[in-house]
Amino acid sequence: MNRVEKTAVVDGLHQTFSENGSVILLSFKGVNVPDITDLRQRIRAASSGYEVVKNTLALRAAEGTPVGELKDHFSGPTAVAYTQEDPVALAKVLKEFVKANEGLAFKAGVVEGKVVSEAQVGDLADMPSRDELLSKLLYLLNAPLTRFATALKSPVRNLAVVLKQLEEKK
């Protein structure tokens, strides 16, 4: 790779690190090409990206970004998974794949500007997704209104039941 190509790679990685709020570093050894292709497809389906990086170029690209704090983790074969959207969805895809493939392992990550360890990335995958949390929030906001509406209807309903019973008696 000549100097121009290296500069282009560093610029592209720097842009990726700057634009994406969540970046997870992975170690991979002994994972075959069909499995990595499958992983890339799953990651794309989660609106995320995946790249295998050269450590020296990635370290240059990480300077001035939150990923720069992970400089100690750029050793050995390194891949980078990143997303602008839902870090939980990306972590779930990666954790599922790590369970099925022993050669892939978490190193560390940056999630919304905060450095997370290998164990914390796994914990992130166990969290409910953004959509699940929003639906729970909507349920919690809607529940008091539903109960209030039911309470308002009950006196009218009770009155109707009493009138019906009086009618049946006569």
Protein Blocks (a to p, Z undefined) as FASTA:
>chain_A
ZZklmmmmmmmmmmmmmmpmbdcddddehiafklmmmmmmmmmmnopadddddfklmmmm
mgopaklmmmmmmgcjddddddfklmklmmmmmmmmmmmmmkbccfbdceehiacdfklm
mmmmmpccfklmmmmmmmmmmmmmmmmmmmmmmmmmmmmmmmmmmmmmZZ
